[in-house]
Amino acid sequence: MTYTPSIGDLLVRPKAFGIVKHFGVLVAHNTVLQNTPEKGEHLTTMAEFAADSPVTVLPTGAHPSHVMARARQILARAKAYNPLARNCEHTATEAVRGVAKSPQLLFFAAFAVIIALLVIFWPRR
């Protein structure tokens, strides 16, 4: 059985050799809200979002009318892409949940801190 994506579902595809993930949110049939370095926050098609990569659909259970209203608000004050302050995951989670978050960014930041601490405190001979 194949799942048909619904408004409010998160869309995820690999980026940067599969290490990083690109996020978008379905806001209408074949219409995805995303944030990219080239265009900032904008609407695109599923095909353009996919960029010839496999797309994973993550059902959110978010109410479609709430997602569409938040997407309109985001687009009315569209922000430029910023990898730390406003990346694709920030945009998608704000549209779905009303709060801009980037768990992926937090993971990479925590990883960098751990590596830095290891380098600083690793015993030297």
N, C-alpha and C positions, 0 to 999 in steps of 0.2 A: 504494500500500500504506500502511495506517495503522498507526502504532506504538501498541501497547497499553502504557500506563504500568505499570511494575513497582515493587515495593516497593524503596525506596532511591533512586528517581529524584527529582531536584530539580524542583520546580515553580516557575515564575517568571511573575509578571504585572506589568504596569505599575502604577505608583502615582505620585502627585504629578506629574500632567501628563506622565507617561512618562519623567520625568527619573530617578526612583528606581524600583528594582524591588523587589517583595515576594517573598520566598522561603518555600517550605515544602518538606516532604519527604513522599512517599507512604509510609505505614507499614502500610497494609492496604487492602483493596478499599474505595474511596470514603472513605478516612480519611487526613487530612493533619495532620502535626504542624507548627504554626506558632507564631509569637510576634507578638502585636499589642499596641499601647499600651492597648487596652481590656481585654484578658483575660490578657496575659502568655503564657507557654508553655502551649499547650493543643491538644487534638485538635478537628478540624472536618471538615466534608464538602468534597468537591471543589467543589460549587456555592457554598458559603459562602466557600471560599478564593478562587475565581474572582471573586466580587463583580461579576458581569456583565462581566468583562474577558476578553480572550483569554489563555489559559494556555499557556506554552511548557514542554514536558517535556524535561529534560536527563538522558539516561541516564547513570548513574554507574558501573554495574558493581559497585556495593557488594553484599556478601553480604546477602540479606534478613534472615537471622536475627541478624546483627550489628547491622543498622540497627534492627530491632525491639527488641533488648536495650538499645541506647543510648537509643532513644526512651523506653523504660520508665524508665531511669535519669533522664533529663531530666525526665520528668513527676513522678517521685517527689520531686524537689527543684526543682520548677518555679519559675522566676525571673520577675520582672516585666520588662517591656520597658524597655530602656534604649538609646537610639539609638547611644550610643558604646560601651557595655560589653557589651550583650546585646540585639542587634537580631535580626530575623528570619533574617538570613543567618548569624549566629553559631549560632543554634539549629539551622538546617538542616544546616550543615556539620559540627557536632558529631555530629548523628545519623548522617550519612553517613560521615564520615571519622574521627570520634573526637576531632577538634580544632576548637574554635570559632574561626572566622575570618570576616572580612568584607572581601573584596577591594574591594567597592563603597565601603565606608567609607574604606579606604585611598586609593582613587582620589580621592574628594572631598576628603580631607584634603590630599593632595599638590597638588591643583588649588588649594585655598585658600592653601596656603603659597606657591605660585608667584605667584599674584595679589598676595598681600601683599608679596612681595619686589619685584615689578614696581612696585607703588605706592610702596614705600619708596625704591627705588634708581633709578627712572626719572628721567632728567635733566630738570630744570625750566629754563625760559627766563626 
